Amino acid sequence: MHSFHTLHQWFIRTLHFFLSYQVRSGRFDRVVKVQLPDEAGRKDILAVHARKLNLGDPAQAEATLAFAAAITPGASGAEVGFRERMCVS
């Protein structure tokens, strides 16, 4: 567990270094900030990721996606998709 935590901290530090290097002045002419999706947006993202999954009848699938969107507040689209893939695998 200790080695995983150390590796995780190293990865985060390295990631921050590369991100700061990529957005140094003069690199981009504009920065576009994107808001995190709301519950309806997360539900739509989940629906895209769940297209190939068998979630039962349409009413059950709708309820499952709505529940999954409700329990992931503040998650980005990538995080929602990653969590879904982890639950299915």
BAKE-978525 format. One line per 4 residues: number of its first residue (from 1); their letters; for each residue x, y, z of N, C-alpha, C. Coordinates in nm, 2 decimals. Layout:
BEGIN
NUM> A> X Y Z X Y Z X Y Z; ...
This chain:
BEGIN
1> MHSF> 0.08 -0.12 0.00 0.00 0.00 0.00 0.09 0.13 0.00; 0.20 0.12 0.08 0.28 0.24 0.08 0.34 0.27 -0.05; 0.39 0.17 -0.13 0.45 0.19 -0.26 0.35 0.24 -0.36; 0.22 0.20 -0.35 0.12 0.25 -0.44 0.10 0.40 -0.41
5> HTLH> 0.09 0.44 -0.28 0.07 0.58 -0.24 0.19 0.66 -0.29; 0.31 0.61 -0.28 0.43 0.69 -0.33 0.43 0.70 -0.48; 0.39 0.60 -0.55 0.38 0.60 -0.69 0.27 0.70 -0.74; 0.16 0.70 -0.67 0.05 0.79 -0.70 0.09 0.94 -0.68
9> QWFI> 0.16 0.97 -0.57 0.21 1.10 -0.54 0.31 1.14 -0.65; 0.40 1.05 -0.69 0.50 1.09 -0.80 0.42 1.12 -0.93; 0.32 1.04 -0.96 0.25 1.06 -1.08 0.18 1.19 -1.08; 0.12 1.23 -0.97 0.05 1.36 -0.96 0.14 1.47 -0.97
13> RTLH> 0.26 1.47 -0.91 0.36 1.57 -0.92 0.41 1.59 -1.06; 0.43 1.47 -1.13 0.48 1.47 -1.27 0.37 1.53 -1.36; 0.25 1.49 -1.34 0.14 1.54 -1.42 0.12 1.69 -1.40; 0.13 1.74 -1.28 0.13 1.89 -1.26 0.24 1.96 -1.33
17> FFLS> 0.36 1.90 -1.33 0.47 1.96 -1.40 0.45 1.97 -1.55; 0.40 1.86 -1.61 0.38 1.87 -1.75 0.26 1.96 -1.79; 0.16 1.96 -1.71 0.05 2.05 -1.74 0.09 2.20 -1.73; 0.17 2.23 -1.63 0.22 2.37 -1.62 0.31 2.40 -1.74
21> YQVR> 0.39 2.30 -1.78 0.48 2.32 -1.90 0.40 2.35 -2.03; 0.29 2.28 -2.04 0.21 2.29 -2.16 0.13 2.42 -2.17; 0.10 2.48 -2.06 0.02 2.60 -2.06 0.11 2.72 -2.03; 0.24 2.71 -2.05 0.32 2.83 -2.03 0.28 2.94 -2.12
25> SGRF> 0.32 3.06 -2.08 0.28 3.18 -2.16 0.33 3.17 -2.31; 0.25 3.21 -2.40 0.28 3.21 -2.54 0.25 3.08 -2.61; 0.21 2.98 -2.53 0.18 2.85 -2.59 0.04 2.84 -2.65; -0.06 2.90 -2.59 -0.19 2.91 -2.64 -0.24 3.05 -2.64
29> DRVV> -0.32 3.08 -2.74 -0.37 3.22 -2.75 -0.50 3.24 -2.67; -0.57 3.13 -2.63 -0.69 3.15 -2.55 -0.71 3.02 -2.47; -0.77 3.04 -2.36 -0.81 2.93 -2.27 -0.96 2.92 -2.26; -1.01 2.81 -2.28 -1.16 2.79 -2.27 -1.18 2.70 -2.15
33> KVQL> -1.26 2.75 -2.06 -1.30 2.68 -1.94 -1.43 2.62 -1.96; -1.44 2.49 -1.93 -1.56 2.41 -1.95 -1.62 2.37 -1.81; -1.75 2.40 -1.79 -1.81 2.37 -1.66 -1.83 2.21 -1.65; -1.83 2.17 -1.53 -1.86 2.02 -1.51 -2.01 2.00 -1.54
37> PDEA> -2.04 1.88 -1.59 -2.18 1.86 -1.62 -2.27 1.85 -1.50; -2.40 1.89 -1.52 -2.50 1.87 -1.42 -2.55 1.73 -1.42; -2.65 1.70 -1.34 -2.70 1.56 -1.33 -2.76 1.52 -1.47; -2.83 1.60 -1.54 -2.88 1.56 -1.67 -2.76 1.54 -1.77
41> GRKD> -2.66 1.62 -1.76 -2.54 1.60 -1.85 -2.47 1.47 -1.82; -2.46 1.44 -1.69 -2.39 1.31 -1.65 -2.47 1.19 -1.70; -2.61 1.21 -1.69 -2.69 1.10 -1.74 -2.68 1.07 -1.89; -2.67 1.18 -1.96 -2.64 1.17 -2.11 -2.51 1.11 -2.14
45> ILAV> -2.41 1.14 -2.06 -2.27 1.09 -2.08 -2.28 0.94 -2.05; -2.35 0.90 -1.94 -2.36 0.76 -1.90 -2.44 0.68 -2.01; -2.54 0.74 -2.07 -2.61 0.68 -2.18 -2.52 0.65 -2.30; -2.43 0.74 -2.33 -2.34 0.71 -2.44 -2.25 0.60 -2.41
49> HARK> -2.19 0.60 -2.29 -2.10 0.49 -2.25 -2.17 0.36 -2.23; -2.30 0.36 -2.20 -2.38 0.23 -2.17 -2.45 0.18 -2.29; -2.43 0.23 -2.41 -2.50 0.19 -2.53 -2.48 0.04 -2.55; -2.36 -0.01 -2.53 -2.34 -0.16 -2.56 -2.37 -0.25 -2.45
53> LNLG> -2.41 -0.19 -2.33 -2.44 -0.28 -2.22 -2.59 -0.32 -2.22; -2.61 -0.43 -2.16 -2.75 -0.48 -2.15 -2.80 -0.44 -2.01; -2.87 -0.34 -2.00 -2.92 -0.29 -1.87 -3.07 -0.33 -1.85; -3.12 -0.42 -1.92 -3.25 -0.47 -1.90 -3.35 -0.39 -1.99
57> DPAQ> -3.48 -0.39 -1.94 -3.58 -0.32 -2.02 -3.55 -0.17 -2.01; -3.60 -0.09 -2.11 -3.58 0.06 -2.11 -3.61 0.13 -1.98; -3.71 0.10 -1.92 -3.75 0.17 -1.79 -3.64 0.14 -1.68; -3.60 0.02 -1.68 -3.49 -0.02 -1.58 -3.36 0.05 -1.61
61> AEAT> -3.33 0.06 -1.74 -3.21 0.12 -1.78 -3.21 0.27 -1.75; -3.33 0.33 -1.78 -3.34 0.48 -1.75 -3.32 0.50 -1.60; -3.38 0.42 -1.51 -3.37 0.43 -1.37 -3.22 0.41 -1.32; -3.16 0.32 -1.38 -3.02 0.29 -1.35 -2.93 0.41 -1.38
65> LAFA> -2.95 0.46 -1.50 -2.87 0.57 -1.55 -2.90 0.70 -1.46; -3.02 0.72 -1.43 -3.06 0.83 -1.34 -3.00 0.82 -1.20; -3.00 0.70 -1.15 -2.94 0.68 -1.02 -2.79 0.70 -1.02; -2.72 0.65 -1.13 -2.58 0.66 -1.14 -2.54 0.81 -1.16
69> AAIT> -2.62 0.88 -1.23 -2.59 1.03 -1.24 -2.61 1.10 -1.11; -2.71 1.06 -1.03 -2.74 1.13 -0.91 -2.63 1.11 -0.80; -2.56 0.99 -0.81 -2.46 0.96 -0.71 -2.32 1.01 -0.75; -2.31 1.08 -0.86 -2.17 1.12 -0.90 -2.17 1.27 -0.92
73> PGAS> -2.21 1.35 -0.81 -2.21 1.49 -0.83 -2.06 1.55 -0.84; -2.04 1.65 -0.92 -1.91 1.71 -0.94 -1.81 1.63 -1.02; -1.86 1.52 -1.08 -1.77 1.44 -1.17 -1.77 1.49 -1.31; -1.66 1.48 -1.37 -1.65 1.52 -1.51 -1.69 1.41 -1.60
77> GAEV> -1.71 1.43 -1.73 -1.75 1.33 -1.82 -1.65 1.21 -1.82; -1.52 1.24 -1.82 -1.42 1.14 -1.82 -1.43 1.05 -1.69; -1.45 1.12 -1.58 -1.46 1.04 -1.45 -1.58 0.95 -1.45; -1.69 1.00 -1.51 -1.82 0.93 -1.51 -1.80 0.80 -1.60
81> GFRE> -1.74 0.82 -1.72 -1.71 0.71 -1.81 -1.62 0.61 -1.75; -1.51 0.66 -1.68 -1.42 0.57 -1.61 -1.48 0.49 -1.50; -1.56 0.55 -1.42 -1.63 0.48 -1.31 -1.73 0.37 -1.37; -1.79 0.40 -1.48 -1.88 0.31 -1.54 -1.80 0.19 -1.59
85> RMCV> -1.69 0.21 -1.66 -1.61 0.10 -1.71 -1.56 0.02 -1.60; -1.52 0.08 -1.49 -1.47 0.00 -1.37 -1.58 -0.09 -1.31; -1.70 -0.04 -1.31 -1.81 -0.12 -1.25 -1.85 -0.23 -1.34; -1.83 -0.22 -1.47 -1.88 -0.32 -1.56 -1.77 -0.43 -1.57
89> S> -1.64 -0.39 -1.56 -1.53 -0.49 -1.58 -1.52 -0.59 -1.47
